[in-house]
Structure formats: C-alpha cells, structure tokens
Amino acid sequence: MAEIVYMPKLSDTMTEGVVAAWTKNVGDAVKTGEILAEIETDKATMEFESFYDGFLLYIGVETGKTAPVNAILAIIGDKGEDIASLISATPEVPVISEKKVEEKKEAAPTPLVVQEKAPVAEVKSIPLSSNSGRIFASPLAKKLAEEKGIDINAVSGTGENGRIIKKDVDHYTPYTPTNRTFSQAPLGVERFTDEPVSQMRKTISRRLAESKFSAPHFYLTLDIDMDQAITIRKGLNSVEGVKVSFNDMVVKAVGMSLKQHPTVNSAWMGDFIRKNQHVHVGVAVAVEDGLLVPVIRFADSKGILEIASEVREYAQKAKDKKLQPSDWEGNTFTISNLGMFGIESFTAIINAPDSCILAVGGIKEVPVVKDGKIVPGNVMKVTLSCDHRVVDGASGAAFLQTFKQFMENPVSMLI
C-alpha cells in the first residue's frame, strides 16, 4: 500500500523547507533508514531518512523548491501501484522559484539644460512676424539689434501682440553649443535580480523583529583595557597546538560574570521571569545566508582552551551547514563579535529568549592615562543590550563591571 511522505518539521522554528537534493529518483527502490533527500531548514541542511520500504513512486517537491511543513514530499509504495487518487486528493504545493531576473524598460531620458549664464524669467514664445513678413518690433529695438549684430527675426517679443521691445533685445542670448538644450544619453539598461528568501533569513527576520518590537531595549557601553589580555593570549598561543582568540576569552569572562549576576542570565516568559542557574552562552557565527548561534554549554565551568576548541568546531559546522538543533538551542546569553571586521562599536538586537546580548568591537590602540601620564593603550569597546522588562540599568552595569575585571585581569579566569 502506498504511503505519503510529508515535509518534516526538523526544528522547533521550522515552518517550511527547501529540498536541497534528492538521493533517489522516481522508480528507485527505497529501504527504511536510507537517506531519501536533503532538506534545508531555517538553520541547516539535514539528511531525511525514509520510514518506509518500497519504491519511490512520486516526488512532490522538486530540487530547489520550497514547501510548507506537512505538505506532500513524496509517495512510496509497490512498483506499478496506482497513486493517482492520492495525488489528486492532495492540495497543490506552493513553491518558490530559485531566481527571477527582471529587465525594466528603458526610461525616457531626463532633459538636462546647460546654460552659460543664469536664465531670465520664463516668457511665452510669440511669432515674430505676420503673414505678410513684417517684423513687429519697436524702432529702438530694431536699432539696438542692428548695433549688437542680432538677427531681429531670432528674438521673441514680449510686448503687446508679441511686439519686440528693447528689453527683449537686451536679454537675448544667441544660440551657441554651450547653451543648447540636449538630452542626457542613457547609460545602460536597469537590471535587478529577485532571489527567494532562504529559510534561515526568514527565521532571522521574524525572530529579530519580534525581539526588537516586543522587548524594550536599552544599551550600556564600556571600554576595556586589553593590555593584559593581549599579553596572556600571546603567552598561551606560544605553546604548540594552542590557538586562543580574544573571543574565546570573552566567552569565558561572560560565563563567569553571569554566574555572579543571575538577573542578566534570566529570560522574560510573559507571566514570570525565569532565572537560569546554568550558563549557556550563544556565540553568533556569520554564514552565507545570515547568522547561526551555536551554544557553549556551562561556559562558566569550562577552561579557555576547551571553549576555543568548541567555538572552532561549531564555526566550521555552521559554515558547512552541519549544525544540529541540539547545537543551537538552549542559550541563556548571547555574544556578537564584529571586532575582526574592524568595527569599533555597535549595538545588537537581543536573541530571544535571552534578556541580554553583548556586542563586542575591535581592539584599538589609543592614548590612555596611566599613573597620571598619557601612554599608548589597547582598548576594546563593548555594548550590552538589555531587556528592560528583566534587567535594570544598575544590574546591567554591575555585570559589565565584573566582566571588565575579568578581561583586564585574565589570570583570574585561569585559576
């Protein structure tokens, strides 16, 4: 008996999926547990296994197309089985094409007037002569035109009945190549490309809009003296096989600071506030389609080297679209670091259900005052975005002070 395979819900936020690839063709034998297709969700591309034995009789969503969760994906049954009734009883699956290229019709060029001197007031052009060929001009205008070498036939009259008067000759500007009106030549054809929104980008759009417009954000910015952190990192990385980034040190400092400030490690749940006793730090990772936030679990109790190893592994899995739901779920706080792109400071949107997110800028060499003297220093600017429903200004500031102490004395994180 033929069985319908529906588009699976592969993550808690998935509402539709894209078929990245089919591993079977219509007519191929399929066994339970075999990979049937690769499905792109809002977070990653995941392999989808068959739950049935039989033959692939029908493909409902072609490669590269989108379908909502629970839409018909395929039909598996006995070879030669009639499935027309199953297909006809199933609503047509809405799909989105991969790309659409539009070409706009070339617009009419905008006239551009170039003048040698400022234009005079606009006047209505009047015929210069009657049917008999007589020129309607005052004697003074004719004399003045003759003295200036102006062809009176080329002058427009503004006097009564179109008569040319003295001021018309005074204001007359003869035609030259520099004061002519001409059309601007078209530079090319306008083109654009419409690309479908990926599942990841749809989820980013929805979740960040919900966060920004529902959580009242406020921001706290602090400068961190990074001289000691630079020295400690250099010492750690001098050991063979060790590679620690400043972001790894930030994750560790955040984890330890959250343990001391549980309010910042809380979540707004509508009717109550959830104060998390565990510390799971999400680290935003840029990928081709947007952002993923793998989670370093129990970051407060892990060493910097362990954190560094996990962050590198998650970053690679994110770029390869191999992250699983268990890798990105459960964060209690999030870090977004754009320092490696030369960004000095920025503000970030809270990653719900967290109450805070830390935006980390780059390290900049600036003059600082130490012991009453101006000396070169290395400063990193951080900005904490807070949900005012959970975190007040004093609570956020206290957290940042603790974080600052750890970053400016990183040896305390190694003990």
C-alpha positions in Angstrom: 0.0 0.0 0.0 1.4 3.4 -1.0 2.5 5.7 1.8 2.6 9.5 1.7 5.9 11.1 3.0 5.2 14.7 4.3 7.6 17.6 4.6 9.1 17.0 8.1 9.4 19.6 10.9 13.1 19.3 11.6 13.4 22.2 14.1 11.2 23.9 16.6 11.1 27.1 14.4 10.7 25.4 11.0 7.5 26.3 9.1 8.7 25.3 5.6 11.6 23.6 4.0 13.6 23.6 0.8 14.6 20.3 -0.9 18.3 20.8 -1.4 18.8 17.4 -3.2 17.1 14.1 -3.8 19.2 11.0 -3.3 16.6 8.8 -5.1 14.8 9.0 -8.4 11.3 8.0 -9.2 11.3 4.3 -9.7 14.2 3.6 -7.3 13.9 1.1 -4.5 13.9 2.6 -1.0 14.5 0.9 2.3 13.7 2.1 5.8 16.6 4.2 7.1 18.0 5.1 3.7 18.6 8.8 3.0 15.7 10.0 0.8 16.5 13.7 0.5 18.5 16.6 1.9 16.2 19.2 3.4 17.3 22.8 4.1 15.7 24.2 7.2 15.9 27.6 8.8 19.1 26.6 10.5 20.9 23.9 8.5 20.7 21.4 5.7 19.8 18.0 7.2 19.5 14.5 5.8 16.0 13.0 5.8 15.6 9.2 6.1 12.8 7.1 4.7 10.4 5.5 7.1 9.0 3.0 4.6 10.2 0.2 2.3 9.1 0.2 -1.3 9.7 2.2 -4.5 9.8 5.9 -4.9 6.6 6.5 -7.0 6.2 10.2 -6.9 8.2 13.4 -6.0 6.0 16.2 -4.8 8.7 18.9 -4.4 11.4 19.3 -6.9 15.0 20.1 -6.0 15.4 23.8 -5.1 11.7 24.3 -4.4 10.0 25.2 -1.1 7.1 23.6 0.6 5.4 24.1 4.0 5.7 21.6 6.8 3.3 18.6 6.3 3.0 19.2 2.5 3.3 16.1 0.4 7.0 15.4 -0.2 6.9 12.0 -1.9 5.0 8.8 -2.2 6.5 5.3 -1.6 4.7 2.1 -2.4 4.7 -1.0 -4.5 6.1 -0.9 -8.0 3.4 -0.1 -10.5 0.8 0.9 -7.9 -1.8 3.4 -8.9 -1.3 6.6 -6.8 -3.5 9.0 -8.9 -6.2 9.2 -6.2 -3.6 10.1 -3.6 -2.1 12.8 -5.7 -5.5 14.3 -6.7 -6.6 14.4 -3.1 -3.6 16.3 -2.0 -3.6 20.1 -2.4 -1.1 21.6 -4.8 2.2 22.5 -3.0 3.1 26.2 -3.3 6.7 26.6 -4.5 9.0 29.5 -4.9 11.3 29.6 -7.9 15.0 29.9 -7.2 15.7 33.2 -9.1 13.8 35.6 -11.3 15.5 38.2 -13.4 13.6 41.2 -14.5 14.6 43.8 -17.0 12.9 47.2 -16.8 12.0 49.0 -19.9 14.5 51.8 -20.7 13.0 55.0 -19.3 12.9 58.2 -21.3 16.0 60.3 -20.6 15.5 63.4 -18.4 16.2 66.6 -20.3 19.2 68.5 -19.0 19.6 72.2 -19.7 23.1 73.7 -19.7 23.3 77.5 -19.7 26.2 79.9 -19.9 24.6 82.3 -17.5 21.6 82.4 -15.2 18.3 82.1 -17.0 15.9 85.0 -17.2 12.2 84.8 -16.3 10.3 82.3 -18.4 8.4 84.1 -21.2 5.9 82.9 -23.7 7.2 82.5 -27.2 5.3 84.6 -29.8 5.5 84.5 -33.6 8.0 87.1 -34.8 6.2 88.2 -38.0 2.8 88.4 -39.6 1.7 86.5 -42.7 3.0 89.5 -44.7 6.5 89.0 -43.3 6.5 92.3 -41.4 8.6 92.3 -38.1 6.7 93.6 -35.1 9.4 95.5 -33.3 9.8 98.9 -31.9 12.2 101.2 -33.7 14.5 101.3 -30.7 14.6 97.5 -30.6 15.5 97.3 -34.3 18.2 99.9 -33.9 19.7 98.1 -30.8 19.6 94.8 -32.5 21.4 96.2 -35.5 24.1 97.7 -33.3 24.6 94.4 -31.5 24.6 92.4 -34.7 21.5 90.4 -33.6 19.1 89.0 -36.1 15.8 90.5 -35.1 14.0 87.5 -36.5 15.5 85.3 -33.8 14.3 87.4 -30.9 11.0 86.6 -29.1 8.8 89.5 -28.4 7.1 90.1 -25.0 5.4 93.4 -25.9 1.7 93.9 -26.9 0.7 91.4 -29.5 4.1 89.9 -29.5 5.9 93.1 -30.3 9.7 93.0 -29.8 10.8 95.7 -27.5 14.2 96.9 -26.1 14.3 94.6 -23.1 13.8 91.6 -25.4 17.0 92.5 -27.3 18.9 93.3 -24.1 18.0 89.8 -22.7 18.5 87.9 -25.9 21.1 85.1 -25.7 22.2 83.8 -29.1 22.5 80.1 -29.7 25.9 78.6 -29.1 26.9 74.9 -28.5 27.3 75.8 -24.8 23.8 76.9 -24.1 21.8 74.5 -26.2 19.3 72.1 -24.6 20.2 68.4 -25.1 19.1 65.0 -23.8 21.3 63.1 -21.5 22.4 59.9 -23.2 21.2 56.7 -21.5 24.0 55.0 -19.5 22.5 51.5 -19.8 19.6 49.2 -19.1 18.4 48.9 -15.5 18.5 45.3 -14.2 17.7 43.6 -11.0 17.6 40.0 -9.6 14.9 38.7 -7.3 16.2 35.9 -5.1 13.9 33.9 -2.8 14.4 34.4 0.9 16.1 31.4 2.5 14.6 29.6 5.4 17.4 30.9 7.7 16.8 34.5 6.6 13.1 34.2 7.1 13.6 33.0 10.7 16.2 35.7 11.4 13.7 38.3 10.1 10.8 37.0 12.2 12.7 36.4 15.4 14.7 39.7 15.5 11.6 41.7 14.6 9.7 40.1 17.4 12.6 40.8 19.8 13.1 44.4 18.7 9.5 45.4 18.8 8.4 43.5 21.9 11.4 43.8 24.2 12.2 47.4 25.4 16.0 47.6 24.6 18.4 49.8 26.4 22.2 49.9 25.9 25.3 50.2 28.2 28.7 50.8 26.7 32.1 50.3 28.4 35.8 50.5 27.5 38.0 47.5 28.4 41.8 47.8 28.8 43.1 44.9 26.8 46.8 45.2 27.5 46.9 42.2 29.9 44.6 40.1 27.7 47.0 40.7 24.8 50.0 39.6 26.9 48.2 36.5 28.2 46.9 35.4 24.8 50.3 35.8 23.3 51.7 33.5 26.0 49.0 30.9 25.5 49.4 30.8 21.8 53.2 30.4 22.1 52.5 26.8 23.2 52.5 24.4 20.3 49.0 23.3 19.3 47.3 26.1 21.3 45.1 28.7 19.5 43.1 31.0 21.6 41.2 34.1 20.3 40.1 37.2 22.1 36.5 36.0 21.6 37.3 32.8 23.5 38.4 34.9 26.4 35.3 37.0 26.1 33.1 33.8 26.3 34.9 32.6 29.4 34.7 36.1 31.1 31.0 36.3 30.2 30.3 32.8 31.6 32.0 33.6 34.9 30.3 37.0 35.2 26.8 35.6 34.6 27.3 33.2 37.5 27.7 36.3 39.7 24.8 38.2 38.1 21.9 35.8 37.6 19.5 38.6 36.7 21.4 39.1 33.4 21.2 35.3 32.9 17.4 35.4 33.0 14.5 35.3 30.5 11.2 37.0 30.2 8.5 34.4 29.9 5.4 36.6 29.9 3.8 35.7 33.2 7.1 35.1 35.0 10.8 35.6 34.8 13.0 32.5 34.5 16.3 32.9 36.3 18.6 30.3 34.9 21.1 28.6 37.3 23.1 27.2 34.4 25.1 29.3 32.0 24.8 28.5 28.2 26.5 31.2 26.1 25.4 31.5 22.4 28.1 32.7 20.0 26.9 34.3 16.8 28.6 32.9 13.7 28.3 34.5 10.3 27.4 32.1 7.5 26.5 32.7 3.8 22.7 33.1 4.4 22.9 35.0 7.7 23.7 34.1 11.3 23.7 30.9 13.4 24.2 30.9 17.2 25.8 27.7 18.4 25.8 27.3 22.2 28.7 26.8 24.6 27.1 24.9 27.4 28.2 25.5 31.0 30.6 28.1 29.8 31.4 29.2 33.3 32.9 25.9 34.3 34.9 25.2 31.1 38.5 26.3 30.5 39.5 28.8 27.8 41.2 26.0 25.7 38.1 23.9 25.8 35.9 26.9 24.8 38.3 27.7 22.0 38.1 24.1 20.6 34.3 24.1 20.8 33.9 27.5 19.1 36.2 26.5 16.2 34.3 23.2 15.8 30.9 24.9 15.8 32.0 27.6 13.4 33.1 25.0 10.9 29.9 23.0 11.3 27.9 26.2 10.8 29.7 27.1 7.6 29.2 23.5 6.4 25.5 23.6 7.4 26.1 20.6 9.6 24.8 22.0 12.9 22.0 20.1 14.6 19.2 21.5 16.7 20.9 20.5 19.9 23.9 22.7 18.9 21.9 25.9 18.7 19.1 25.5 21.3 19.1 26.5 25.0 21.2 29.7 25.1 20.8 31.9 28.2 23.0 34.8 26.9 24.5 35.7 23.5 27.7 37.3 22.3 28.1 39.0 18.9 31.6 39.9 17.9 32.4 42.1 14.9 35.8 43.2 16.0 37.5 41.0 13.4 35.9 43.2 10.7 37.3 46.4 12.1 34.1 47.5 13.8 34.9 49.7 16.8 31.4 49.5 18.4 27.8 48.6 17.6 24.6 47.6 19.2 23.0 44.2 18.8 19.3 43.0 19.0 18.6 40.6 21.8 18.4 37.0 20.8 15.2 35.8 22.5 14.5 34.3 25.0 17.7 35.9 26.4 17.5 39.1 28.3 20.8 40.4 27.1 23.3 40.3 24.3 26.9 41.6 24.3 28.2 43.4 21.2 32.0 43.2 21.1 34.0 45.6 19.0 37.6 45.5 17.8 40.7 46.3 19.9 42.0 49.8 19.0 45.3 51.4 20.0 44.6 54.7 21.6 46.3 57.1 24.0 45.3 56.4 27.6 46.1 57.9 31.0 48.0 55.6 33.4 49.6 56.9 36.6 49.0 60.5 35.5 50.8 60.0 32.2 49.4 59.7 28.6 50.7 56.4 27.2 49.7 54.1 24.3 47.0 51.6 25.3 44.8 49.0 23.7 41.0 49.4 24.3 38.1 47.2 23.4 34.6 48.7 23.4 31.6 46.5 24.4 27.9 47.3 24.4 25.4 45.4 26.4 21.8 45.4 25.0 19.3 44.7 27.9 15.6 43.8 28.0 14.3 46.4 30.5 11.4 44.1 31.5 14.1 41.9 33.2 17.3 43.8 33.6 17.6 47.4 35.1 20.4 49.8 34.4 22.2 49.1 37.7 22.0 45.3 37.1 23.4 45.6 33.6 26.2 48.0 34.8 27.2 45.7 37.6 27.5 42.8 35.2 29.7 44.9 32.9 32.0 45.9 35.8 32.5 42.2 36.7 33.2 41.4 33.0 35.7 44.3 32.8 37.6 43.0 35.9 38.0 39.5 34.3 39.1 40.8 30.9 41.5 43.3 32.4 43.0 40.7 34.8 42.6 37.5 32.7 44.9 35.5 35.0 41.9 35.3 37.4 40.0 33.3 34.7 42.8 30.7 34.6 42.9 29.9 38.3 
